[in-house]
Amino acid sequence: MTKTRPSLADKRRIFRRLHESGCFVIPNPWDVGSAVYLQSSGFKALATTSSGFAWSQGRPDGGIARDIALAHFASLVAATDVPVNADFENGFANDAAGVADNVALAVRTGVAGLSIEDSTGDAAKPLFDLSTAIDRIRAARGAIDRAGGDVLLIGRAECFLVGRPDLGETIERLKAYAQAGADCLYAPGLQGSEQIASVVAAVAPKPVNLLVGSSIGLTMREIAALGVRRVSVGGALARSAWSAFMRAATLIADEGRFDAFADAAAGRDLDAFFRAH
């Protein structure tokens, strides 16, 4: 009997429910194959990774054009039955009107959530001033509401990633984004339990996303105890895959050896998996 696939409305409803209580992991695939595998592993939702996808296209993080990103979102949504959250970078626009237009396009891809960063991409001025950043979140909120309002909006404060690791500024920005309509708050780069707990308390009752891109010495149980609602891994899974690939390729190039293939997944197992999914 053919399995009935959930509708976009179902996925978005499920996604919102996940943010209401508990703590869940939302891992970050970088292509359809990795998305299908992660879904099969039992994860309840997935999130795209701008860096992981960019590397798969031979580009640096931030080097993907809007329409290519949109097509990527649509491909992951079509290939999976779980909600997909889009890493929509800084909305691919500087002004609020541009953000609104682009968010409307992202909603049409079928994603259940999308994030908007406050980073500019300009090293001389890495963050939008707070007033502009608030206007951008408000514009994204308006675009979602006009489309029906069921897509989750994540407001991101990029302070720690752009060389401004000021917890006070980070919290100020996140609280402002919550007031401007963000459903979930995210400050990648937080370090340690105290910083995490401070952010969770400051924006409560809004849910918080924690990035775990390296070993931070905390288990999921400990992260949940801090009040975090969801945990993403950014480009870490893609980096892990690249690490194995680079080690194997370097060994061949430098030493003419193929030892690294001893740890490779069997082709027949991959074929069997994707045939079944």
Backbone as a ProteinNet text record, in pm:
[ID]
protein_1_A
[PRIMARY]
MTKTRPSLADKRRIFRRLHESGCFVIPNPWDVGSAVYLQSSGFKALATTSSGFAWSQGRPDGGIARDIALAHFASLVAATDVPVNADFENGFANDAAGVADNVALAVRTGVAGLSIEDSTGDAAKPLFDLSTAIDRIRAARGAIDRAGGDVLLIGRAECFLVGRPDLGETIERLKAYAQAGADCLYAPGLQGSEQIASVVAAVAPKPVNLLVGSSIGLTMREIAALGVRRVSVGGALARSAWSAFMRAATLIADEGRFDAFADAAAGRDLDAFFRAH
[TERTIARY]
84.2	0	88.8	56	134.3	113.2	223.3	216.1	171.7	77.7	32.7	134.7	181.9	282.2	213.4	276.2	215.3	210.3	108	95.9	189.7	208.4	289.8	228.3	95.6	29.1	56.8	56.9	88.3	229.7	324.9	464.5	482.1	417.2	431.4	364.7	254.7	187.4	273.7	331.9	421.7	542.1	595.1	713.9	685.6	573.2	536.9	520	460.8	438.7	572.2	672.5	803.7	865	828.7	885.6	809.8	705.7	622.1	673.8	744.9	796.7	910.2	990.1	1098.6	1216.3	1304.1	1424.8	1452.1	1472.1	1494.4	1614.5	1674.2	1785.5	1731	1774.8	1736.9	1866	1910.9	2039.2	2033.3	2151.2	2161.5	2220.3	2133.5	2182.3	2224.9	2308	2355.7	2311	2244.3	2190.4	2077.2	2015.1	1900.2	1939.1	2052.6	2094	2112.4	2180.9	2202.8	2072.4	1981	1851.2	1769.9	1767.2	1692.3	1750.2	1881.9	1944.1	1909.4	1916.9	1886.4	1740.2	1651.7	1511.4	1496	1565.2	1554.1	1609.1	1695	1753.9	1659.6	1544.2	1443.3	1432.2	1510.1	1498.8	1363.4	1304.3	1168.7	1162.4	1275.9	1282.2	1426	1443.3	1576	1593.2	1718.4	1746.8	1856.5	1842.3	1947	2068.2	2181.7	2304.5	2359.6	2369.4	2420.3	2564	2644.4	2784.6	2797.3	2729.1	2739.4	2694.2	2583.9	2536.9	2633.1	2683.1	2776.9	2900.1	2956.2	3074.8	3045.1	2924.2	2889.5	2880.5	2865.5	2858.8	2990.6	3095.2	3225.3	3233.3	3152.8	3147.5	3172.4	3218.2	3230.6	3094.6	3085.8	2961.8	2929.7	2804.3	2764.2	2780.1	2828.6	2854.8	2748	2633.3	2524.3	2420.5	2377.5	2276.2	2139.1	2053.4	1920.5	1843.7	1835.3	1751.7	1805.5	1936.8	1994.9	1959.3	1964	1924.7	1777.8	1692.6	1550.3	1525.3	1594.7	1579.8	1626.3	1731.6	1781.5	1677.2	1616.2	1510.8	1399.8	1355.3	1244.7	1279.3	1404.4	1444.3	1443.4	1485.8	1484.5	1342.4	1257.5	1117.2	1050.8	1076.1	1012.7	1062.4	1186.2	1247.4	1217.6	1162.7	1145.4	1001.4	970.7	836.8	835.8	950.4	958.1	971.5	942.1	956.5	1101.2	1118.2	1251.2	1258.8	1361.9	1388.4	1497	1473.7	1567.9	1664.1	1793.4	1894.9	1891.3	1818.1	1798.8	1898.6	2008.3	2118	2062.9	2100.7	2049.2	1930.5	1862.8	1745.6	1779.9	1910	1956.3	1915.8	1907.9	1873.6	1917.4	1947.9	1984.4	1863	1773.1	1658	1541.7	1453.8	1340.8	1248.2	1226.2	1137	1192.6	1322.8	1386	1376.3	1395.1	1380.3	1238.6	1139	999.5	973.4	1020.8	999.8	1064.5	1186.5	1259.3	1202.1	1157.3	1093.2	966.6	891.2	771.1	806.8	917.4	963.3	1005.1	1071.6	1115.6	996.2	892.8	772.6	712.6	717.1	658.6	733.1	854.6	928.6	875	793.3	736.4	806.1	904.6	973.7	878.1	910.4	827	878.6	1000.6	1060.3	1174.1	1212.7	1328.1	1391	1520.8	1594	1644.1	1648.2	1702.9	1814.1	1933.1	2048.7	2055	2130.2	2154.4	2294.2	2361.5	2495.2	2484.8	2580.1	2578.1	2664.4	2765.3	2862.5	2974.8	2970.9	3072.2	3161.4	3288.3	3380.1	3395.3	3382.3	3397.6	3278	3162.2	3040.3	2961.1	3001.8	2950.7	2804.8	2747.4	2608.2	2526.2	2402.2	2310.5	2287.8	2273.3	2240.7	2107.6	2085.7	1972.1	1838.9	1821.4	1695.7	1668	1771.6	1756.7	1729.4	1801.1	1783.5	1640.8	1586.6	1448.7	1351.2	1373.3	1286.4	1288.6	1404.1	1418.3	1339.6	1347	1268.9	1120	1082.7	941.8	890.4	974.7	935.9	919.3	1009.1	998	870.2	839	716.4	592.9	593.8	481.3	463.3	573.8	566.6	509.4	551.5	499.1	350.9	313.6	172.9	83.5	132	52.7	36.7	131.2	123.6	42.8	-1.8	-80.4	-33.5	91.8	141.2	184.5	187.7	219.6	366.8	449.9	593.9	661.3	745.5	813.9	926.2	937.4	1042.7	1146.6	1271.9	1381.9	1467.8	1483.4	1567.6	1707	1809.1	1946.7	2029.5	2099.3	2196.4	2335.7	2408.9	2535.5	2657.7	2635.1	2744.5	2868.1	2848.8	2962	3035.6	2967.6	3031.4	3104.9	3080.9	3143.5	3244.5	3289	3392.3	3342.3	3213.5	3157.8	3088.7	3169	3112.2	3065.9	2971.3	2917	2781.2	2772.9	2648.5	2536.1	2568.3	2466.1	2405.7	2490.7	2439.8	2359.7	2408.5	2339.2	2197.9	2185.4	2055.2	1964.7	2021.2	1941.8	1882.8	1964.7	1918	1811.8	1834.4	1738.2	1603.6	1605.2	1479.6	1405.8	1481.8	1419.5	1358.9	1426.7	1374.5	1248.5	1245.6	1125.2	1007.3	1031	924.9	881.6	973.3	942.1	870.8	856	778.8	849.3	974.8	1044	980.8	960.8	901.1	1004.6	1128.5	1236.9	1362.8	1450.1	1570.4	1695.6	1800.8	1920	2041.4	2139.8	2265.1	2380.1	2417.4	2525.9	2655.8	2730.5	2859.6	2860.6	2746.7	2744.4	2835.7	2902.6	2996.1	2962.1	2941.3	2924.1	2782.7	2758.2	2624.8	2572.5	2658.3	2611.2	2557.3	2629.7	2582	2451.9	2446.2	2325.8	2206.2	2223.8	2114.8	2070.9	2165.9	2133.3	2044.6	2075.1	1995.6	1856.4	1850.1	1719.8	1631.3	1687	1608.9	1565.3	1653.2	1625.4	1510.7	1496.8	1395.5	1272.6	1272.3	1158.3	1029.3	919.1	901.4	931.3	989.7	1022.4	1129.1	1118.4	1216.5	1350.3	1456.4	1592.9	1654.6	1722.6	1800.7	1946.4	2009.3	2152.3	2229.7	2336.3	2425.5	2533	2545.3	2655	2734.1	2837.8	2918.6	3049.6	3075	3195.2	3163.6	3256.5	3233.9	3231.4	3117.6	3105.3	3097.8	3115.4	3117.2	2982	2874.7	2740	2665.7	2591	2507.6	2371.1	2291.9	2157.1	2076.1	2093.4	2019.7	2056.9	2185.8	2230	2183.3	2184.4	2136	1986.9	1912.2	1768.5	1742.4	1825.2	1808.3	1831.2	1905.5	1929.1	1811.1	1713.6	1594.3	1597.1	1701.4	1709.6	1599.7	1537.2	1427.4	1473.6	1571.5	1618.2	1767.8	1832.3	1977.2	2006.1	2078.9	2121.8	2272.9	2325.1	2469.4	2536	2460	2519	2589	2708.6	2784.9	2868.6	2850	2939.2	2931.1	2810.5	2801.4	2868.9	2848.9	2916	3067.1	3113.8	3256.9	3314.4	3234.3	3278.5	3295.4	3200	3209.1	3329.6	3347.7	3462.8	3594.5	3598.6	3720.9	3762.5	3667.4	3698.8	3741.8	3672.6	3706.4	3846.4	3877.8	4007.7	4122.2	4099.8	4203.9	4233.4	4126.2	4144.8	4213.5	4169.3	4227.3	4373.4	4405.5	4543.7	4635.4	4585.8	4666.8	4700.6	4604.2	4629.1	4728.8	4707.1	4790.6	4933.6	4948.9	5081.2	5158.8	5088.4	5159.1	5120.5	5023.1	4981.2	4917.1	4857.1	4796	4644.6	4575.8	4430.1	4371.5	4450.7	4411.9	4282.4	4257.9	4141.2	4010.2	4013.9	3891	3842.7	3927.5	3886.9	3767	3751.6	3640.6	3521.4	3528.9	3422.7	3297.4	3182.5	3056.7	3055.1	2992.3	2984.7	2883.2	2921	2831.4	2700.2	2704.9	2581.2	2487.6	2547.4	2463.3	2397.2	2472.6	2415.4	2307	2333	2232.4	2105	2123.3	2007.2	1929	2000.1	1933.2	1849.4	1911.7	1839.7	1732.3	1751.1	1646.4	1521.2	1545.1	1433.9	1370.4	1440.2	1388.5	1364.8
-118.3	0	124.9	220.1	341.7	428.7	473.4	557.9	698.3	752.5	888.5	986.7	1077.2	1173.7	1291.5	1346.6	1461	1582.6	1663.3	1787.1	1892	2002.2	2111.9	2166	2173.7	2221.6	2128.5	1997.2	1899.6	1921	1936.4	1954.3	2079.5	2186	2312.3	2304	2234.3	2216.3	2132	2026.4	1940.9	2019.7	2103.8	2181.3	2277.7	2343.7	2434.9	2358.2	2241	2161.2	2120.4	2091	2054	2164.6	2288.7	2402.8	2438.3	2364.4	2399	2342.7	2231.4	2171	2075.9	2041.9	1947.9	2007.4	1920.3	1962	1858.6	1903.5	1810.7	1854.4	1758.4	1785.9	1804.9	1912.4	1939.4	1941.6	1825	1816.9	1882.1	1906.3	1987	1908.9	1852.8	1789.3	1895.2	1854.6	1949.9	1913.4	1797.2	1757.2	1658.8	1613.7	1524.4	1392.7	1334.8	1207	1214.2	1317.8	1330.3	1360.1	1431.5	1459.9	1332	1249.9	1124.4	1033.2	1029.8	945.1	994.4	1123.9	1177.3	1153.3	1166.6	1137.1	991.5	902.3	760.3	728.3	815.9	794.3	834	887.9	916.5	1061.2	1151	1292	1345.7	1428.8	1476.7	1597.5	1662.3	1779.3	1795.1	1867.9	1892.2	2041.2	2084.2	2223.9	2229.7	2316.8	2330.6	2397.9	2387.2	2453	2531.5	2662.3	2743.6	2705.8	2677.4	2643.7	2506.9	2407	2272.4	2266.7	2335.3	2336.5	2413	2525.4	2604.2	2522.5	2451.1	2369.6	2262.6	2206.2	2101.9	2158.1	2291	2357.9	2424.1	2396	2454.9	2602.7	2646.3	2787.5	2801	2917.1	2940	2971.7	2960.2	2998.4	3143.5	3167.6	3301	3324.8	3225.2	3242.5	3186.8	3149.5	3093	3201.2	3208.8	3306.8	3266	3364.4	3340.8	3230.8	3235.5	3140	2998.1	2983.9	2850.9	2798.7	2886.5	2847.4	2805.9	2881.2	2849.1	2712.4	2684.6	2554.7	2442.5	2468.5	2370.4	2342.2	2446.7	2426.7	2339.4	2373.2	2300.4	2153.1	2125.1	1986.3	1905.7	1965.8	1893.6	1873.8	1973.9	1961.7	1848.6	1843.1	1741.2	1601	1589.6	1458.3	1398.1	1477.7	1430.7	1447.8	1377.1	1383.9	1459	1511.4	1584.9	1734.8	1820.2	1964.7	2002.7	2100.4	2152.1	2299.5	2333.3	2472.9	2525.6	2641.5	2697.7	2795.3	2771.9	2871.3	2974.5	3083.8	3183.2	3297.3	3270.2	3366.3	3503.2	3610.8	3742.7	3788	3688.8	3720.1	3763	3758.3	3793.9	3936.2	4023.5	4163.7	4247.4	4373	4464.1	4534.7	4578.3	4655.1	4564.9	4619	4541.4	4495.1	4580.4	4543.4	4424.1	4423.3	4311.7	4184.1	4194	4076.9	4021.2	4109.1	4064.7	3990.8	4045.6	3981.8	3843.9	3834.3	3707.4	3603.7	3648.1	3555.4	3497.4	3578.4	3528.2	3416.1	3431.3	3326.7	3201.4	3218.9	3104.3	3026.3	3096	3029.6	2939.2	2983.5	2906	2775.6	2761.5	2636.2	2524.1	2557.3	2455.8	2438	2523.1	2508.9	2534.3	2474.4	2491.2	2602.3	2646.1	2754	2814.3	2936.1	2999.1	3099.3	3113.3	3204.1	3324.4	3437.8	3560.9	3609.6	3628.1	3675.1	3827.4	3881.4	4025.7	4061.6	3966.7	3993.1	4056.6	4144.3	4217.8	4156	4076.9	4026.4	4124.4	4239.3	4344.3	4342.3	4306.7	4295.1	4426.8	4538.8	4669.6	4702.4	4648.8	4671.5	4541	4444.7	4307.6	4287	4379.7	4364.5	4485.3	4460.6	4571.4	4643.2	4774.8	4844.6	4790.8	4804.7	4737.8	4779.5	4906.7	4954.4	4888.7	4882.3	4817.9	4668.6	4605.1	4462	4431.1	4516.8	4497.7	4512.5	4612.9	4633.5	4512.1	4449.3	4332.3	4212.7	4192.2	4084.8	4113	4238	4276	4253.3	4283.2	4262.2	4113.5	4031.4	3886.6	3834.2	3884.6	3845.7	3881.1	4001.3	4044.2	3957.4	3920.9	3836.8	3699.8	3644.6	3514.7	3524.6	3628.1	3644.7	3659.5	3732.3	3748.3	3617.3	3525.4	3394.9	3293.2	3332	3239.4	3226.1	3265.6	3272.3	3143.1	3031.4	2904.4	2865.6	2946	2919.5	2984.9	2909.1	2959	3054.5	3168.1	3266.2	3262.2	3242.2	3236.3	3360.6	3435.6	3554.4	3520.2	3551.9	3516.8	3640.8	3636.4	3739.6	3680.9	3737.9	3680.2	3736.9	3806.1	3876.1	3788.7	3669.4	3583.4	3533.5	3526.1	3474.7	3581.3	3709.1	3816	3896	3835.7	3902.4	4000.7	3993.4	4079.5	3992.6	3915.2	3820.3	3888.1	3978.7	4054.1	3995	3930	3863.8	3964.7	4080.7	4182.4	4229.5	4256.9	4299.5	4187.5	4065.5	3951.2	3938.9	3947.4	3935.9	4052.5	4172.9	4288.7	4267.6	4216.9	4193	4082.9	3974.4	3864.9	3907.4	3981.8	4029.7	4121.6	4204.9	4294.6	4215.1	4108.4	4027.1	3952.7	3910.7	3845.3	3942.3	4064.9	4165.8	4202.1	4186.3	4218.9	4105.4	3990.6	3882.1	3750.2	3738.8	3610	3508.7	3386.6	3280.3	3205.7	3204	3129	3214.7	3205.7	3288.6	3202.4	3259.7	3180.4	3272.4	3236.1	3311	3212.1	3180.2	3084.2	3134.3	3039.9	3076.3	3087.1	3068.1	3072.2	2964.5	2999.1	2905.4	2886.1	2763.7	2732.4	2746.9	2677.7	2671	2806.4	2890.9	3019.5	3108.1	3115.7	3197.7	3141.7	3011.5	2949	2976	2954.3	2975.2	3121.4	3212.7	3355.8	3392.2	3339.2	3367.4	3307.2	3183.2	3117.7	3197.8	3242	3317.3	3452.7	3516.2	3651.3	3655.3	3552.7	3556	3471.2	3406.7	3323.1	3405	3343.1	3199.9	3157.2	3246	3207.2	3096.3	2998.7	2890.2	2937.1	2868.5	2901.6	2784.1	2815.4	2717.9	2730.9	2619.2	2617.5	2550.8	2615.2	2554.6	2474.3	2347.4	2264.4	2219.8	2297.8	2268	2201	2181.4	2112.7	2057.7	1987	1931.2	2044.4	2062.5	2170.4	2116.3	1985.1	1926.1	1911.9	1923	1909.2	1800.1	1719.1	1617.8	1678	1608	1655.4	1670.6	1580.2	1590.8	1719.6	1753	1874.7	2000.7	1994.1	2107.4	2129.8	2021.4	2032.2	2091.9	2054.4	2105.2	2255.6	2311.4	2455.8	2531.1	2457	2519.7	2538.8	2488.9	2497.4	2412.4	2462.3	2388.8	2304.4	2353.5	2273.9	2293.2	2190.3	2189.2	2160.7	2250.3	2227.7	2213.5	2162	2136.9	2215.4	2299.7	2381.4	2297.4	2336.5	2264.7	2151.1	2113.1	2015.5	1877.3	1833	1703.1	1708.1	1817.5	1831.8	1837.1	1907.1	1913.5	1777.4	1698.3	1563.2	1478.3	1490.3	1416.4	1463.7	1596.1	1650.6	1604.5	1593.2	1550.5	1411.1	1318.4	1182.2	1181.3	1256.4	1266.8	1323.9	1430.3	1496	1406.2	1334.1	1242.5	1134.7	1077.8	971.2	1024.5	1140.2	1197.6	1236.4	1292.4	1333.7	1213.3	1104.7	984.2	928.3	933.3	886.4	979	1109	1205.8	1208	1200.2	1216	1086.1	974.7	849.4	735.5	760	654	537.1	564.7	459.5	477.1	364.6	363.7	311.5	320.1	263.3	322.2	448.9	515.9	453.4	380.7	318.8	205.6	163.6	55.5	96.6	227.1	276.3	322	305.1	355.1	269	332.8	258.4	171.3	56.1	-35.1	17	12.6	59.2	-16.1	-146.9	-226.4	-183.3	-142.6	-97.4	36.9	124.6	254.2	233.1	146.3	117.8	62.7	-30.6	-91.9	11.6	100.8	202.9	294.5	348.3	444.3	376	248.7	175.4	162.9	149.1	131.7	264.9	374.4	504.2	595.5
0	0	0	-83.4	-93.1	30.8	89.4	208.2	169.3	244.7	220.9	276.3	191.5	234.6	303.9	406.1	475.3	383.9	400.8	323.8	382.1	308.9	360.8	489.8	493.6	614.5	732.3	704.1	809.1	861.2	769.4	809.3	894.2	852.6	926.5	1062.9	1071.3	1199.9	1293.7	1240.7	1319.8	1368	1279.9	1313.6	1429.2	1423.1	1532.2	1663.6	1654.6	1775.7	1839.6	1756.9	1809.4	1894.3	1864.5	1936	2063.3	2093.8	2208.6	2339.7	2335.5	2458.6	2423.9	2524.3	2504.8	2430.9	2385.2	2312.3	2204.1	2082.1	1971.5	1888.6	1818.7	1728.3	1588.1	1522.9	1385.4	1303.4	1253.3	1184	1046.3	990.1	868.7	750.5	664.4	542	441.6	346.6	245.6	104.5	90.9	-39.1	-15.3	-122	-108.3	-42.2	-81.9	-24.7	125.7	172.8	317.1	389.3	323.2	384.4	401.6	298.1	304.2	412.6	422.2	525.1	664.9	687	819.8	856.3	760.3	788.1	830.1	762.8	794.6	933.1	985.3	1117.1	1230.2	1193.5	1293.3	1336.3	1277.2	1313.6	1268.9	1352.9	1329	1236.9	1214.5	1126.8	1079.8	970	913.5	887.6	881	849	743.8	647.6	547.8	610.4	544.3	587.4	470.2	484.9	374.4	341.1	444.1	419	352.2	408.1	352.2	208.1	176.8	39	-50.9	-3.5	-84.7	-119.9	-22.7	-50.8	-154.1	-149.9	-247.3	-388.3	-399.1	-529.5	-566.3	-488.3	-515.3	-483.1	-386	-347.5	-197.4	-151.8	-7.6	52.4	183	250	216.2	181.6	139.7	-8.8	-81.7	-223.8	-315.3	-259.6	-339.3	-369.1	-494.1	-533.7	-480.3	-464.8	-408	-478.7	-610.2	-682.2	-671.8	-661.1	-642.1	-503.4	-403.8	-268.5	-264.5	-331.1	-333.3	-397.5	-506.6	-572.8	-481.2	-404.6	-308.2	-200.7	-147.5	-47	-103.8	-223.1	-284.7	-305	-340.8	-364.4	-235.2	-124	3.4	53.3	35.8	76	-1.6	-131.9	-216.1	-185	-138.4	-117.9	18.7	110.6	247.5	295.8	405.1	464.2	597.1	636.1	762.8	734	831.5	809.6	780	692.2	657.6	694.5	769	805.3	711.3	651.7	555.3	620.9	599.8	634.2	521.8	545.2	439.4	450.6	520	534.7	576.6	509.4	551.5	466.1	408.2	327.1	186	151.6	17.4	-21.6	77.8	51.3	170.5	144.2	252	310.7	224.6	270.4	307.9	390.9	440.7	329	230.1	119.8	44	21.9	-47.3	33	164.2	251	240.5	245.5	236.4	105.9	-4.7	-135	-139.1	-85.8	-92	4	119.5	213.5	151.9	80.7	13.2	-83.9	-154.4	-246.1	-170.2	-57.1	22.3	75.7	118.9	169.8	62.8	-61.9	-172.3	-200.1	-150.2	-171.8	-84.6	15	102.2	235.2	265.5	393.1	508.6	623.6	742.8	832.5	808.4	886.1	807.1	842.6	777.7	873.6	861.3	949.3	871.1	939.9	884.3	976.6	920.3	996	994.8	1090.8	1092.8	1045	977.9	924.4	786.4	755.9	630.1	522	562.7	466.5	440.6	507.5	492.9	616.1	598.9	712.5	787.5	717.7	781.7	870.7	836.7	914.7	913.4	996.8	984.9	1022.7	1101	1142.6	1098.8	1058.9	1035.4	1168.1	1163.7	1287.2	1337.6	1468.1	1530.7	1469.4	1441	1383.6	1249.3	1165	1034.4	1050.2	1142.1	1164.7	1210.1	1296.2	1341.8	1225.4	1142.4	1025.9	934	921.4	834	889.6	1020.8	1083	1071	1094	1082.7	940	841.8	701.9	671.5	725.2	706.2	770.1	889.2	957.7	874.1	819.1	737.2	614.1	550.9	431.5	464.8	577.5	619.5	651.9	723.1	761	637.8	538.6	416.3	341.5	362.3	295.3	375.1	493.2	574.3	716.6	742.4	878.9	942.3	867.2	931.7	924.7	859.5	852.6	972.4	1040.5	1159.2	1118	1186.9	1160	1270.8	1232.4	1328.1	1311.7	1420.1	1417.8	1469	1388.7	1423.6	1455	1567.9	1604.1	1581	1486.8	1443	1515.4	1625.7	1695.2	1716.1	1769.1	1802.4	1679.1	1566.2	1444.8	1365.8	1396.9	1318.1	1400.6	1511	1589.4	1692.4	1727.5	1832.5	1938.1	2012.9	2110.2	2238.5	2222.5	2335	2370.8	2486.5	2523.9	2543.2	2598.5	2618.9	2488.9	2388.8	2258.7	2194.1	2207.1	2149.1	2205.7	2337	2401.2	2362.1	2355.3	2314	2175.5	2085.6	1949.8	1947	2016.2	2014.5	2072.1	2180	2239.5	2142.1	2071.6	1973.5	1859.1	1816.8	1707.1	1750.8	1876.1	1927.9	1924.4	1966.4	1966.4	1824.4	1728.5	1589.2	1517.1	1584.5	1524.8	1504.8	1547.6	1535.6	1629.9	1581	1661.9	1743.9	1696.2	1758.6	1748.5	1846.8	1849	1843.3	1782.8	1751.5	1753.4	1835.6	1841.1	1825.6	1702.8	1683.1	1744.4	1803.4	1860.9	2011.7	2076.8	2222.5	2279.8	2388.5	2449.3	2596.6	2637.9	2778.5	2829.5	2938.9	2997	3039.9	3095.8	3147.1	3035.3	2924.3	2812.2	2755.7	2741.1	2686.1	2776.3	2907.3	3001.8	3005.1	2989.5	2991.1	2872.6	2756.4	2636.9	2651.2	2697	2713.8	2808	2920	3018.5	2963	2884.7	2835.7	2735.5	2654.7	2548.5	2580	2696.5	2735	2727.1	2683.1	2657.1	2513.4	2432.2	2295.5	2296.4	2207.5	2201.5	2146.5	2187.6	2146.1	2072.1	1961.2	1886.1	1928.4	1959.6	1992.9	1881.1	1835.3	1737.6	1810.5	1773.5	1822.9	1701.3	1668.7	1551.8	1584.6	1715	1761.9	1899.9	1958.6	2091.3	2193.7	2260.9	2358.7	2501.7	2515.4	2648.2	2713.5	2633.5	2686.6	2611.3	2682.2	2619.8	2588.1	2510.7	2481.5	2610.1	2703.5	2829.6	2902.6	2903.5	2972.2	2897.8	2765.2	2685.8	2710.6	2714.4	2740.4	2878.2	2976.1	3111.6	3119.3	3023.2	3019	2958.8	2906.7	2850.6	2701.1	2634.3	2488.4	2427.4	2322.2	2261	2142.3	2065.9	1951.6	1932.4	1875.6	1855	1708.5	1643.4	1505.2	1502.4	1391.7	1382.5	1270.1	1200.3	1094.1	989.1	953.6	851.2	905.5	1033	1094.7	1030.2	993.1	925.9	789.2	716.3	586.8	605.3	708.1	733.3	768.8	840.5	874.5	748.4	656.3	530.2	448.8	442.7	370.5	432	563	630.1	585.3	581.1	536.6	390.3	307.2	165	145.3	218.5	203.3	250.7	359.5	408.3	304.6	248	149.6	23.9	-24.5	-145.6	-125	-7.7	20.9	30.1	88.7	100.3	-37.9	-128	-264.8	-334.3	-325.7	-396	-342.7	-210.9	-150.3	-137.7	-115.7	-87.1	-180.6	-268.6	-358.8	-287.6	-172.1	-91.2	-86	-66.7	-68.5	62.1	168.7	298.1	352.2	322.4	379.9	334.1	222	173.1	263.8	358.6	450	533	555.2	636.1	551.8	421.2	333.9	344.5	329.8	325.2	200.4	211.2	97	-4	-130.8	-235.4	-236.7	-212.4	-214	-101.4	13.2	124.1	90.6	28	-12.4	-117.1	-213.4	-315.3	-253.5	-157.9	-93.8	-14.8	53.1	131.6	42.6	-61.4	-145.2	-230.5	-259.6	-330.5	-242.7	-112.6	-19.4	21.1	-8.8	33.6	-86.9
[MASK]
+++++++++++++++++++++++++++++++++++++++++++++++++++++++++++++++++++++++++++++++++++++++++++++++++++++++++++++++++++++++++++++++++++++++++++++++++++++++++++++++++++++++++++++++++++++++++++++++++++++++++++++++++++++++++++++++++++++++++++++++++++++++++++++++++++++++++++++++++++++

